[in-house]
Amino acid sequence: MGLELRVPTDDDWVGICHADGRAFGINYTDETRGNARRLVDLTRFRIVLDGTEIVGIAGSFAFDVALPGGAAVPMAGVTWVSVAATHRRQGILTRLLDACHADIDERGEPVASLHASESSIYERFGYGIAIWQRTIAIASRTASIRPQFRPTPGEVRFATADEAADVLPALWWRGWRSRAGEVRRTEEHHDLLLARRGKADGAAGIAHYLLHADGYAAYRITGDWNDGFARHEVTLLELVALTPAAHAALWHTLLEMDLVETITSRLLPMDEPLPYLLDNSRAVRTVNLIDGVWVNVRDVAVAFGARTYAVADRIVVEADGSRWAIEGGPDGASVRSVRSRPDIVTDRPTLGALLYGGVRPTLLAAGRRLTARNDDSLRRADLFFPTALAPHCQTMY
């Protein structure tokens, strides 16, 4: 019997979770299977079966993603991608992603993106690194916010889990468009996120919430009493600050916690300004840097036409033989297919970095991912594509 690729049904759900758990080391329970099912639209998923055994999975979530300038377009968050170790090198991954991409294109979603479990897989399928993920560790005992930036008493308070459920989604929806690459979370997504944080995670306790009128922070504490010399670790799960004052106030409160030696996070943007607010900038260390979000631009005209650009210009981009003229500026853009001579030449995976604006074309050229017609074309591209704020995504999918 050959390998069968098809759309799954509810009868396949337990088998899908079993295959996913085996691939990624996840221990599914009845509860976690039920919670995951609430987010999954099975019509967006594809499975491959060998007889009755599921040996491959891929699917996507439906999101809106923010682009530079604050506009949003539909995006497919590709997820749950795996092939059983017993069935490698049989073309299953290619079949699955081809089927998912066909589904995404049929739905008219101009962007697909994913968080890659391994960095060597997805470029051949058209994905390029658009957002980098940095892990930081803060020596909280040697770090404090400079006096002139500290909040007045009462600006930040703790929120209960119930209050967080009422308040946090609205704060998120107010600010998610401010960073290219972030997505609009649904109410269901928020509900499940809050429920998951309401339970301990290994040695880390339940999540606690700090609330400001213009932002919030969520964190867990891993206790380590160290024979009376406490060195607890705080894991920052999320920080949303809609104003500079909220940003400084939330960080001030986090750094004021007793018994804490280190605050860690892997969900802060590359241009996080915290070191400039501290009296000891060296207290903030980058301990890891990896690829974060990979982007596949499915419809160049729609995606690049929806964003804004730092300066007014017309740049002709060629990617894998196709050419588009992007004419835009701070107020918007138009994109059309052309035959005229390109200003820059690249490939489809690198379009993701240009779309979100987090990497200067000069750096892409130095990394041999892009060539320019001349120095002036590269200079113009450097002014045109990058954004003031680094692209960022705190939402895992």
N, C-alpha and C positions, 0 to 999 in steps of 0.2 A: 504494500500500500504506500502511495506517495505522500508527500507532505502537503497538508491542506492549509491554505490561508483563508480566513474568513472573519467576519464581524462577530464578536462574542455575544452571548446572551446571558441572562441572569443565571442560567444553569451552569455557566462556566466560571462564575465568580470565585467560588472556593478554590478551584484549580488555578485561576489566575493569581490569587493571593499566595498560594503554595509555591508557584513558580517564581513569583516576585521575591518572596521571602528567601527561597533557596539561592537566588541570584545575588541578593543584596544583604543577606544576613539579618533579615527582619523576622522576628517571632510574632506572627499574627495570632491574635485571639479572636473570639467571636465579636468582642467589642470593637477591636481595631479594624477588623474586616468590615463591620457595619458602618463605622465612621468613614472609612475610605470610600465605601460604596456611595455615600451621600455626595461626594465630590465628583464621582466618575460618571461621565456620559458614555455608555458603552458603544454608542453609534460612532464615536470618535476613536475607538480602539480597534486594533487588529491583532489576531492571534494566529500562530502557526501550530498545527497539531501533527504529531506522528502517531497515527491511530487515534487513541483517546487521550494521549498525553500532550499537554501544552508545553511546547519546546521553544516558543518565542512570543514576545509581547511587545507592542509599542502603541502609544496613544497620545492624546493631547487634551489639554484643558482649554476652554474658551476664555480669553482675557481681552481687556483693552490695555494697550501699552502706551505709556507717555513717550512723546517724541520731543526734541528740542523746540522750545517755544510754547509748550504746554498743550498742544493738540494731542489727541489719542486716536489710535487706529486699532482695529481688531487684530489680535495676535493669538497664535496657537502655541501654548506652552507644552512642548513635547516632553513626554514623561514615561515612566514605567518601561523603559527600553531594556530588554535583555534577551539573550539566547542561551539555552541550556548548554553546559559545558560538553555534553555528549553530542551536540549537533553543530559545532563550529565548522567554519570553512565549507558550508553548504549553500551559501547565498541567502540565508534566512534573514539576516539583518537588512540586507539590501531590499529584499522583497517587502519586509515590514515597513521600512521607511519610505520606499516608493509608494506603497499603498496609503500610508498616513499623509504624505505630501500631496497625493492626488486628492485625498479627502479635504485637506486644508485648502487647496486651490479651488476645489468645487464650492467650498463655503465662502470663498472670496476674502480670505484672511491674508493680507499682504505681507505679514511677518510671521515667522516661526522662530522660536528660541528654546533653549534648554540649558540646564545645569548638567555638565558632563561628569559622570563618575570617573572617566578616564579621558585624558586630553588628546589621545592619539586616534580617536575614533571618527570624529564627526566632520572634520574638514573635507573629507572626500564626498560628503553628502551635502556640501554647500554651506556649512556653518563656519563662522569665524568668530574670534574672541572680540566681544564688544565691551565687556565690563570685566575688570580685574577684581579679585577678592583678596582682601588683606586681613590678616589676623593680628590684632594688637594686644599687648599686655601692658597694663598700667600699674606701676608700683604706687598704690594709693596712699601709702603712709608718707611718701615723699612728694606728693602732688597736691596742690591746692589752687583753686581759682584765684587769680589776682584780686585784691580787695575791691578795686574799682568795678569789677564785673560781677560781684556777688549779689544775689537777690536779697530783697528785703524779706524779713521773716513772714511766713505764711504764703509765699508765692507757690511753693510746692508742698503737696501733702500726699499721704498714702491713700490709695483707693482700694476698696474691697473688690473681690472678684465680680460680684454682682454689679457694682458701680462701673467697673472697667467694661463689662459687657454692654452697659448702656452708653458709655461716653467714648470709648476708644475708637469704635468704627467711624463715628462722625469726624473725629480729629484726623483719622487716616484719610478719609475721603476729601477733607479740605486740602490736604497737602501732597497727595501721591503724584500729581502731575508736575511737581516742581523739579523732578529728576528724570531725565530720559532713561528709559529702561525699566522704570517701576510700573507695576500693574494695578489695575483696579480690583480690589478684593470684593467678593460677594459677601452678603450677610452670612451665608452658609460657611464660607471660608473663615470668617471671623469667629463664628460660633465654635467651629471645630478647633481653631487655634487656641481660643480661650479655654476650651475643655481640656485640651492636651496640656496646657500650661498649669491647669489646676491639679495635676498629678505629679508626683515626684518623678525625676528622670535619673535613674541610677542613684548615685550618692548625692545628687543635687535635689534640693527640696522643691516645693511648689513655687510657682512664679509669684513675685510681688510686683506691685504697680505704683509708680510715682506719677502724680497727676499735676499738670500745670494748665492754666487756662488755654495755652497755645501749644500743648504738646504732652507727651508722656514717655515714660521709660518702663520696660518690663525686664525683670532679671530674676535669676535663681542664685541661691547661696549653697555652696558645697562647704560644709563645716570641717574644720581641722583644728582641734584644740591644742595639739602639739604640746602635751604635758604642761598646760597652763600658759603657753606662749602662743596664743591663738593666731592662726594664719589662714583664715577663711578665704575662699575664692568666690568672687561674684562673676557670674556669666551674664553679660548684657545680651538679652534676647532681641531687643528692639528699642530704638530711640527715634521718636518722631518729634521734631521741633519746628514749628511753623514760623518762629521769629528768633533772631539772635538772642534776645533776652530769655526766651524759654530754653534755648540750647544751653546757655551758661547756667541757668538756674537748675536744670536737671542734672548737669554734670557736677555742679557744686554739691548737690545733695548726695549723689552717688559717692563722691569722694569723701564725704563727711561720715560715712558709716564706720562704726567701731568694729574692731576685731578682724578687719579685712586687710589682707596683704596685697592681693592682686585682683584687678578687674580685667577680664578678658572679653573680647568680642571679635567675631569674624563677619559682622554685618554693618560695619561703618564704611562710609564712602572713602575713596582714595584721597579726596581733598578735605577730610575731616579736620576742622580748624582747632581742635582741642589743644594741641601743643602751644599755640599762640596765646591761649587764655591762662596758661599755668605759670606759676612762679618757678617751675622746674620742668622745662620742656623735655628733658631727657627721661623723665618718668614714663613717657609713652614710647614703647618700643614696638616695631614691626617684627613679629616672630614668624610670619609665614606670608607668602604672596603666591597665589595661583590664579589660573584662569577661572573666571566666575560664570558669566552668562555668555553663551554662544548664540549668534543670530544668523538666520538664513532669510535673506530678503527675497520673498517670493514674487512680489510685484513692485518693481523698482519705481515706476511712475507714481503709484499711489503712495508708497512709503516715503520717498524723498520729496514728493509734492506736498505732504502733510506737515512737514517740519519747517521751521524758520532757519535763517542763516545769519551769521554775525555781521556780514557786510553785503551790500548789493553787488551782484556779479552774475555772470553766466559761465558756467563750467561744464565742459563736455567730458563725460566719464565713459570710458570703455571698460567693460568687464566680460572676459571670455568671448570677445568678438562682437558683443552687442554694445551699442552706443546710445547714450541719453544726454540731452542738453538740460541741465538744471539751471533755471533762471530764477533767482530768488534773492531774499534779503530779510531784514528783521520783521517785515510784515507778511511774509508768506512766500510761496514759490509755485512754479509750474514746471512740469517735466514732460519731455516728449522724445520719442525715438528719432534719431538723426543719423546721417551718414558723414557729417562733417568731421574734420580732423580732431582727435581727442586732445584735451589738455592733460589728462592723467589716464593711465592704463593700469588696470588691476584685475583681480579675479572676483568671482561671486562671493567667496567667503569673506573677503576683505571689505565688501560693501557694508557688512554689519557694523564694523568699526566706524566707517564714514557716516552711517546713518545716525548712530547715537552720539557721535561727535566727541568721543572721549580720547581720541588719539590724533595727534597732528599728522597730516600726510607726510611731512618731512621725516618723521620717525618711521612710518610705514615704508617710505622709500629707502631709508637706511637699512631697514630689515628685509629689503628685497621683495616686498609685497606690493610695491607700486612703483611705477615710473612716470615721469612727467615729461612733457614736450620740451620744456626748457626751465631754467631757474625761475623765470617770472611766473610760469604756470604753477610751479610748486609753491611759490610765495603766496600767490592768490588763493590757492587751495588751503593753505595754512590759515589764512584769514577767514575763509568762507565756512568751512565745515565745523571746526571745534566749538564747544559750548563753554559758557562761563562756569557752570557747575559740572563736575564729573558725573557721567552716567552712573546709576546705582540701582540696585534692586535688593530689598530686604525680604522679598517674598520667595520662598522656596516652592518648587513645584516639580 
